[in-house]
Amino acid sequence: MDRIRELRIDKGLTQRAMADYLGITNQAYSNYENGAREPSHDTLVKLADYFNVTVDYILGRADNTDEPEEENENIKVALFGGEGEVTDEMWDEVKRFAEFVKLREKERHGKS
């Protein structure tokens, strides 16, 4: 997957650092980059979250790295009632909380 290689290099990270972040072997991560193995859905989401891009971008289905703005606006309205400005800091906090909840649920069900 050329895009994860590009994203990793742009951040100045090694394959080992990415493998450690994902909790996989260096060889498994290398296989993702050279196309010998496809990442799971959960791994794709984790990569997208880490690099702050969409899964579609990683898969080459979109050229835009941003999350769909309309979807984000709908979520913001649902969470904040459409009242007042939702700052980037507020939005980042919501995303961090969502990641926390996902990890907590995995731990509750014995998946790490």
C-alpha positions as CSV (number, residue, x, y, z in Angstrom):
1,M,0.0,0.0,0.0
2,D,1.9,3.0,-1.3
3,R,-0.2,5.5,0.7
4,I,0.8,4.1,4.1
5,R,4.4,4.1,3.1
6,E,4.1,7.7,2.0
7,L,2.3,8.7,5.1
8,R,4.9,7.0,7.3
9,I,7.8,8.5,5.5
10,D,6.2,12.0,5.6
11,K,6.0,11.6,9.4
12,G,9.7,10.5,9.5
13,L,8.7,7.1,11.1
14,T,10.3,3.7,10.6
15,Q,8.4,0.5,9.8
16,R,9.4,-0.7,13.3
17,A,7.7,2.3,14.9
18,M,4.5,1.7,12.9
19,A,4.6,-2.0,13.7
20,D,5.0,-1.2,17.4
21,Y,2.1,1.2,17.3
22,L,-0.1,-1.4,15.7
23,G,1.1,-4.2,18.0
24,I,2.2,-6.4,15.1
25,T,5.6,-7.7,13.9
26,N,7.8,-5.6,11.7
27,Q,7.4,-8.2,9.0
28,A,3.6,-8.0,9.1
29,Y,3.8,-4.2,8.7
30,S,6.3,-4.5,5.9
31,N,3.9,-6.9,4.2
32,Y,1.2,-4.2,4.2
33,E,3.5,-1.7,2.6
34,N,4.8,-4.1,-0.1
35,G,1.3,-5.4,-0.9
36,A,1.9,-9.0,0.2
37,R,-0.8,-8.7,2.9
38,E,-3.9,-6.5,3.3
39,P,-4.5,-4.8,6.7
40,S,-7.7,-5.8,8.6
41,H,-10.5,-3.3,8.9
42,D,-9.5,-2.5,12.5
43,T,-5.9,-1.9,11.4
44,L,-7.0,0.4,8.5
45,V,-9.1,2.4,11.0
46,K,-6.2,2.6,13.4
47,L,-3.8,3.8,10.6
48,A,-6.4,6.4,9.4
49,D,-6.8,7.7,12.9
50,Y,-3.1,7.9,13.5
51,F,-2.4,9.7,10.2
52,N,-5.6,11.8,10.5
53,V,-6.8,10.7,7.0
54,T,-9.7,8.6,5.8
55,V,-9.6,4.9,5.2
56,D,-10.7,5.7,1.7
57,Y,-7.5,7.7,1.3
58,I,-5.3,4.9,2.5
59,L,-7.1,2.5,0.1
60,G,-6.6,4.8,-2.8
61,R,-10.3,5.4,-3.2
62,A,-10.0,9.1,-2.5
63,D,-7.4,11.7,-3.2
64,N,-8.5,13.9,-0.3
65,T,-7.0,13.1,3.1
66,D,-9.7,15.0,5.0
67,E,-12.7,13.4,6.7
68,P,-15.9,14.1,4.7
69,E,-16.9,17.6,5.9
70,E,-20.7,17.1,5.6
71,E,-20.5,14.0,7.8
72,N,-18.4,15.9,10.4
73,E,-20.9,18.7,10.4
74,N,-23.8,16.3,11.0
75,I,-21.9,14.7,13.9
76,K,-21.1,18.1,15.4
77,V,-24.8,19.1,15.2
78,A,-25.8,15.9,16.9
79,L,-23.3,16.2,19.7
80,F,-23.4,19.9,20.3
81,G,-26.9,20.8,19.2
82,G,-25.8,23.1,16.5
83,E,-25.4,25.9,19.0
84,G,-22.2,27.9,18.9
85,E,-18.9,27.2,17.2
86,V,-17.3,23.8,17.6
87,T,-13.6,24.5,17.8
88,D,-10.9,22.2,16.5
89,E,-9.9,21.5,20.1
90,M,-13.4,20.4,20.9
91,W,-13.6,18.2,17.8
92,D,-10.3,16.6,18.6
93,E,-11.4,15.9,22.1
94,V,-14.6,14.1,20.8
95,K,-12.4,12.0,18.5
96,R,-10.0,11.1,21.4
97,F,-13.0,10.1,23.5
98,A,-14.4,7.9,20.7
99,E,-11.0,6.2,20.5
100,F,-11.0,5.7,24.2
101,V,-14.5,4.1,24.1
102,K,-13.4,1.8,21.3
103,L,-10.4,0.6,23.2
104,R,-12.3,0.2,26.4
105,E,-14.9,-2.0,24.6
106,K,-12.1,-4.2,23.1
107,E,-10.6,-4.7,26.6
108,R,-14.0,-5.6,28.1
109,H,-14.4,-8.3,25.5
110,G,-10.9,-9.6,25.8
111,K,-9.6,-8.2,22.5
112,S,-6.5,-6.2,22.5
